[in-house]
Amino acid sequence: MPRHVGIIMDGNGRWAAARGLPRLEGHRRGAERLFEVIDACIDLGIGTLTVFAFSAENWKRPQEEVSGLFKLGEWLLRAHLSRLHRRKVRLRVIGDVASLPDFARGPLLEAVEASAGHDAFTLVVALNYGARQEAAQAARKLAEEVVAGRLRAEQIDWTVLESRLDTAGQPDPDLIIRTSGEFRLSNFLLLQSAYAEIHIAKEYWPDFGRPQLEAALDDYRSRERRFGMTGQQVQGAPPAP
């Protein structure tokens, strides 16, 4: 079973369009579906789930849709916060949270703080997030530390860089799932997913539930994860740390 699953929740708008519904209704149905998937992950023993909720590129969408998305997210968080607390879910957020609208950022940060003591499951929400932006920000931090004399350039390796990423302190994803049949990572956890298995689900996100999650996990378990070794080495090697 993967320790960490990442999901690119794609296809809400197309799901709505196929049914003659407003795009925001597709996003609402997709957001409700997320809580079913969270419950399934907890039941199945997955420790961390990271979901791509709003990318740094999504600001290009119509303003009405963007505003509606944040209002929807704020409402859903309040509606389901007690459910997350009952299941001892720790909430984390990655991305440029400071640029979010005040009405959405405040309740979100309060929920993150309120859940800090939970340890049964970690839900990471990528909001206003882009992997390239994350990498550039980490590079700036390292450059500033070198200029300030707190770090030498030759000390910088993957471990040091990783500690400056938004995801510092959490395991890399073992499995990335993208819904709607699209074969792209779309700037999601690019550095952290170097050795992740990728599963493409044909369903739009509002139609993705526990059966589809279990199908993705079955696919994952059928893979041989070699991490640069040969198959013979993997078969005789202890589990990867």
Wavefront OBJ file of the C-alpha trace (Angstrom):
o trace
v 0.000 0.000 0.000
v 1.453 3.428 -0.858
v 2.202 5.677 2.073
v 1.433 8.824 0.122
v -0.987 9.317 -2.773
v -1.289 12.479 -4.838
v -4.396 13.217 -6.901
v -4.865 15.688 -9.745
v -8.626 16.158 -9.484
v -9.388 16.891 -13.117
v -12.586 17.096 -15.145
v -15.096 18.917 -12.940
v -16.024 21.424 -15.626
v -16.311 18.823 -18.367
v -18.427 16.624 -16.098
v -20.831 19.537 -15.615
v -20.869 20.476 -19.307
v -21.722 16.917 -20.301
v -24.835 17.189 -18.089
v -25.840 20.706 -19.072
v -24.916 22.051 -15.624
v -22.914 25.161 -14.632
v -19.181 24.573 -14.234
v -19.368 25.498 -10.546
v -21.813 22.650 -9.987
v -19.156 20.309 -11.286
v -16.677 21.778 -8.826
v -19.205 21.392 -6.003
v -19.801 17.736 -6.848
v -16.052 17.198 -7.105
v -15.410 18.801 -3.713
v -18.027 16.574 -2.089
v -16.385 13.555 -3.706
v -13.092 14.447 -2.067
v -14.422 13.618 1.393
v -15.486 10.144 0.249
v -11.966 9.557 -1.069
v -10.433 10.824 2.188
v -12.521 8.297 4.151
v -11.462 5.526 1.765
v -7.777 6.423 2.112
v -8.008 6.317 5.900
v -9.864 2.985 5.850
v -7.287 1.481 3.476
v -4.284 2.547 5.553
v -2.843 5.304 3.370
v -1.103 7.874 5.565
v -0.994 10.990 3.374
v -3.142 12.336 0.556
v -2.163 15.423 -1.439
v -4.797 16.916 -3.729
v -4.323 19.549 -6.418
v -7.174 21.922 -5.607
v -6.118 25.147 -7.375
v -3.016 25.676 -9.478
v -0.997 28.854 -9.865
v -2.166 28.838 -13.495
v -5.886 28.613 -12.624
v -6.051 32.383 -12.096
v -6.308 32.562 -15.914
v -9.846 31.174 -15.732
v -12.901 33.480 -15.814
v -13.034 35.661 -12.697
v -16.544 34.471 -11.880
v -15.380 30.862 -11.765
v -12.279 31.666 -9.702
v -14.295 33.633 -7.143
v -16.914 30.901 -7.015
v -14.259 28.264 -6.409
v -12.897 30.036 -3.343
v -16.367 30.688 -1.943
v -17.214 27.028 -2.493
v -13.997 25.897 -0.812
v -14.603 28.108 2.216
v -18.168 26.809 2.604
v -17.143 23.169 2.227
v -14.344 23.521 4.757
v -16.758 24.855 7.368
v -19.345 22.191 6.523
v -16.927 19.279 6.814
v -14.454 20.476 9.450
v -16.065 18.446 12.237
v -15.921 15.362 10.012
v -12.184 15.829 9.540
v -11.692 16.298 13.274
v -13.615 13.105 14.067
v -11.258 11.157 11.836
v -8.182 12.882 13.320
v -7.119 14.379 9.993
v -4.196 16.771 10.040
v -4.642 19.471 7.399
v -1.693 21.049 5.606
v -1.646 23.568 2.774
v 1.090 24.074 0.192
v 1.370 26.901 -2.323
v 1.212 30.679 -2.169
v -1.457 30.909 0.520
v -0.715 34.590 1.176
v -2.219 35.520 -2.206
v -5.563 33.848 -1.522
v -8.653 35.993 -0.816
v -8.951 36.973 2.845
v -12.341 35.286 3.300
v -10.844 31.955 2.208
v -7.367 32.252 3.743
v -8.492 33.004 7.305
v -10.708 29.938 7.900
v -8.197 27.747 6.096
v -5.280 28.745 8.322
v -7.493 28.370 11.393
v -8.359 24.818 10.318
v -4.687 24.015 9.748
v -3.823 25.229 13.253
v -6.761 23.407 14.859
v -5.761 20.099 13.285
v -2.037 20.329 14.056
v -2.265 17.732 16.817
v -3.978 15.061 14.718
v -1.837 12.166 13.555
v -4.143 9.526 12.062
v -4.001 10.917 8.533
v -2.535 13.917 6.715
v -4.471 15.786 4.046
v -2.327 18.175 2.027
v -4.199 20.682 -0.121
v -2.246 22.317 -2.943
v -3.755 25.808 -3.315
v -2.338 28.447 -5.640
v 0.437 25.900 -6.106
v 2.870 25.267 -8.942
v 5.890 22.984 -8.793
v 8.055 25.311 -10.897
v 7.166 28.240 -8.652
v 7.939 26.090 -5.609
v 11.362 25.173 -7.022
v 12.169 28.808 -7.843
v 11.194 29.872 -4.327
v 13.396 27.157 -2.800
v 16.301 28.264 -5.008
v 15.856 31.867 -3.831
v 15.914 30.744 -0.197
v 19.136 28.812 -0.750
v 20.746 31.710 -2.619
v 19.886 34.082 0.219
v 21.405 31.687 2.753
v 24.611 31.394 0.708
v 24.894 35.188 0.378
v 24.282 35.558 4.135
v 27.037 33.031 4.882
v 24.715 30.533 6.576
v 25.267 27.927 3.864
v 28.057 27.044 1.453
v 27.152 26.365 -2.174
v 28.908 22.997 -2.113
v 26.651 21.884 0.744
v 23.555 22.048 -1.430
v 22.295 18.609 -2.398
v 18.834 17.104 -2.825
v 18.338 16.747 0.936
v 19.068 20.427 1.500
v 16.896 21.540 -1.425
v 14.049 19.273 -0.325
v 14.036 20.876 3.111
v 13.222 24.241 1.510
v 10.280 22.964 -0.520
v 6.668 23.457 0.566
v 6.440 19.719 1.214
v 9.364 19.546 3.636
v 8.791 16.933 6.319
v 6.377 14.706 4.417
v 7.185 11.592 2.362
v 7.397 11.769 -1.410
v 4.279 10.495 -3.186
v 4.391 6.818 -4.135
v 1.412 7.104 -6.472
v 0.034 9.988 -8.534
v -3.532 9.624 -9.840
v -4.927 11.882 -12.538
v -8.580 11.703 -13.449
v -10.377 12.512 -16.754
v -7.977 10.500 -18.899
v -5.404 13.258 -19.299
v -1.713 12.235 -19.398
v -0.071 15.255 -17.766
v 1.324 16.222 -14.365
v 0.374 19.880 -14.969
v 3.041 21.360 -12.689
v 2.064 19.166 -9.712
v 4.792 17.894 -7.331
v 7.314 17.602 -10.181
v 10.400 17.200 -7.979
v 8.721 15.020 -5.366
v 7.246 12.673 -7.991
v 10.569 11.612 -9.488
v 9.916 7.958 -8.596
v 6.138 8.001 -8.214
v 4.004 5.546 -10.142
v 1.376 7.281 -12.292
v -2.173 6.032 -12.777
v -4.536 7.630 -15.288
v -8.239 7.194 -14.498
v -10.684 7.741 -17.352
v -13.444 9.040 -15.058
v -13.969 12.741 -14.455
v -13.246 13.635 -10.831
v -16.919 13.837 -9.707
v -17.289 10.183 -10.776
v -14.127 9.034 -8.984
v -14.870 7.201 -5.735
v -13.679 4.289 -3.654
v -13.985 1.667 -6.456
v -11.815 3.788 -8.749
v -9.322 4.424 -5.933
v -9.054 0.705 -5.253
v -8.505 0.072 -8.977
v -5.648 2.587 -8.925
v -4.153 0.869 -5.872
v -4.397 -2.522 -7.589
v -2.537 -1.028 -10.555
v 0.094 0.385 -8.203
v 0.634 -2.964 -6.494
v 1.169 -4.620 -9.873
v 4.167 -2.374 -10.624
v 7.782 -3.241 -9.863
v 9.437 -0.189 -8.314
v 13.141 -0.459 -9.142
v 14.546 2.955 -8.088
v 17.395 2.566 -10.613
v 18.146 -1.063 -9.724
v 17.521 -4.175 -11.785
v 14.483 -6.363 -11.241
v 16.688 -9.087 -9.770
v 18.121 -6.661 -7.244
v 14.675 -5.449 -6.221
v 13.404 -8.975 -5.650
v 16.245 -9.668 -3.257
v 16.378 -6.251 -1.628
v 14.630 -5.028 1.546
v 11.719 -2.573 1.128
v 12.670 0.957 0.132
v 12.897 3.348 3.121
l 1 2 3 4 5 6 7 8 9 10 11 12 13 14 15 16 17 18 19 20 21 22 23 24 25 26 27 28 29 30 31 32 33 34 35 36 37 38 39 40 41 42 43 44 45 46 47 48 49 50 51 52 53 54 55 56 57 58 59 60 61 62 63 64 65 66 67 68 69 70 71 72 73 74 75 76 77 78 79 80 81 82 83 84 85 86 87 88 89 90 91 92 93 94 95 96 97 98 99 100 101 102 103 104 105 106 107 108 109 110 111 112 113 114 115 116 117 118 119 120 121 122 123 124 125 126 127 128 129 130 131 132 133 134 135 136 137 138 139 140 141 142 143 144 145 146 147 148 149 150 151 152 153 154 155 156 157 158 159 160 161 162 163 164 165 166 167 168 169 170 171 172 173 174 175 176 177 178 179 180 181 182 183 184 185 186 187 188 189 190 191 192 193 194 195 196 197 198 199 200 201 202 203 204 205 206 207 208 209 210 211 212 213 214 215 216 217 218 219 220 221 222 223 224 225 226 227 228 229 230 231 232 233 234 235 236 237 238 239 240 241
